[in-house]
Amino acid sequence: MNYKFKLAGITAVFLIIFLSMAMKAKPKKVLFFGDSITQAGVQNNGYINLLKKTLDPNQYELIGAGVGGNKVYDLYLRMEEDVLNKKPDLVFIYVGINDVWHKLGARTGTDYDKYLKFYQALINKIQANGSKVVLCTPTVIGEKKNDANEVDADLNLYAKGVRELAAKNNLPLCDLRKAFVDYENVNNTNDLEKGILTTDKVHLNDKGNQLVADTMLPFVKTP
């Protein structure tokens, strides 16, 4: 009788352990969808790696899905494989720099109306796939203050468009453009065009990556 009681007790303990393991919540899967800035985000002191160091890996799984040179329609074309098939819980859409920057030189940028249409299409597809979405405004193409950089007018317009899409779709806005401009206003005392948050006017140095990580962190943690 005692033997049967002990056996039942051991069985119950193992059952509790099994159920607790089965019920253990899966890590929140967060995907960062973007261009070369996001591609570099998983390297060295990239912003995604910095977020990984901050967050508990048992609670968060962070995935970088950045490709150098990508514009908004490139993201749309590879969305199925790089986003939808991975079934993320949360997706940061961080694109726009190349859409503006590439208007210079080769003139292969994206017209404003097409940028918004493709961006809205990304939102629709990702939400339909069951993921939450955070919209990010593009950062900088040159670090001079007071809109003195060559394409600041366009960049401000595209950032404004992202803000409007966030409001229209009732989505959270990670306003990286504002964060960068505010930082430059305080810290770029010599009005340099690079070297404060970027290495080359666009791609992020360690401080730029830290600023992006710090600005994104509350959105990652939001349930």
RADA-V28142 format. One record per backbone hydrogen bond with DSSP energy under -1.0 kcal/mol. CO is the residue of the C=O (numbers start at 1). NH is the residue of the N-H. If there is no record, write none. Layout:
BEGIN
co=CO nh=NH
co=CO nh=NH
END
This chain:
BEGIN
co=1 nh=5
co=2 nh=6
co=3 nh=7
co=4 nh=8
co=5 nh=9
co=6 nh=10
co=7 nh=11
co=8 nh=12
co=9 nh=13
co=10 nh=14
co=11 nh=15
co=12 nh=16
co=13 nh=17
co=14 nh=18
co=15 nh=19
co=16 nh=20
co=17 nh=21
co=18 nh=22
co=19 nh=23
co=28 nh=61
co=29 nh=89
co=29 nh=90
co=30 nh=63
co=31 nh=92
co=32 nh=65
co=33 nh=94
co=34 nh=67
co=35 nh=39
co=36 nh=40
co=40 nh=43
co=41 nh=49
co=43 nh=46
co=46 nh=50
co=47 nh=51
co=48 nh=52
co=49 nh=53
co=51 nh=55
co=56 nh=59
co=56 nh=60
co=59 nh=28
co=61 nh=30
co=63 nh=32
co=65 nh=34
co=67 nh=70
co=71 nh=75
co=72 nh=76
co=73 nh=77
co=74 nh=78
co=78 nh=82
co=79 nh=83
co=79 nh=84
co=80 nh=85
co=83 nh=86
co=84 nh=87
co=89 nh=132
co=90 nh=31
co=91 nh=134
co=92 nh=33
co=93 nh=136
co=96 nh=100
co=97 nh=101
co=98 nh=102
co=99 nh=110
co=100 nh=103
co=101 nh=104
co=102 nh=108
co=104 nh=107
co=111 nh=115
co=112 nh=116
co=113 nh=117
co=114 nh=118
co=115 nh=119
co=116 nh=120
co=117 nh=121
co=118 nh=122
co=119 nh=123
co=120 nh=124
co=121 nh=125
co=122 nh=126
co=123 nh=127
co=124 nh=128
co=125 nh=129
co=126 nh=131
co=127 nh=130
co=132 nh=91
co=134 nh=93
co=135 nh=174
co=149 nh=152
co=151 nh=155
co=152 nh=156
co=153 nh=157
co=154 nh=158
co=155 nh=159
co=156 nh=160
co=157 nh=161
co=158 nh=162
co=159 nh=163
co=160 nh=164
co=161 nh=165
co=162 nh=166
co=163 nh=167
co=164 nh=168
co=165 nh=169
co=166 nh=171
co=172 nh=135
co=174 nh=137
co=174 nh=176
co=175 nh=179
co=176 nh=180
co=177 nh=181
co=178 nh=182
co=179 nh=183
co=180 nh=184
co=181 nh=185
co=182 nh=186
co=183 nh=187
co=184 nh=188
co=187 nh=189
co=188 nh=191
co=193 nh=143
co=197 nh=205
co=198 nh=195
co=201 nh=142
co=203 nh=199
co=205 nh=209
co=206 nh=210
co=207 nh=211
co=208 nh=212
co=209 nh=213
co=210 nh=214
co=211 nh=215
co=212 nh=216
co=213 nh=217
co=216 nh=219
co=216 nh=220
co=217 nh=221
co=218 nh=222
END
